[in-house]
Amino acid sequence: MPAALIPLIAFLLRMLIVKIIIATGLTFVSFAGYIVALNKFKEYF
């Protein structure tokens, strides 16, 4: 493997990891928001 490819691969891996973290965070936030909205909805009825 040429040494020039190593930084590129490291960069792509970092981008992938960041995207996974962001996607997980967004899923968690929307899930928490869904639960909060559901609880608020129950209070009205």
LINGI-V977284 format. One record per backbone hydrogen bond with DSSP energy under -1.0 kcal/mol. NH is the residue of the N-H (numbers start at 1). CO is the residue of the C=O. If there is no record, write none. Layout:
BEGIN
((NH & CO) (NH & CO))
END
This chain:
BEGIN
((5 & 2) (9 & 5) (10 & 6) (11 & 7) (12 & 8) (13 & 9) (14 & 10) (15 & 11) (16 & 12) (17 & 13) (18 & 14) (19 & 15) (20 & 16) (21 & 17) (22 & 18) (23 & 19) (24 & 20) (25 & 21) (26 & 22) (27 & 23) (28 & 24) (29 & 25) (30 & 26) (31 & 27) (32 & 28) (33 & 29) (34 & 30) (35 & 31) (36 & 32) (37 & 33) (38 & 34) (39 & 35) (40 & 36) (41 & 37) (42 & 38) (43 & 39) (44 & 40))
END
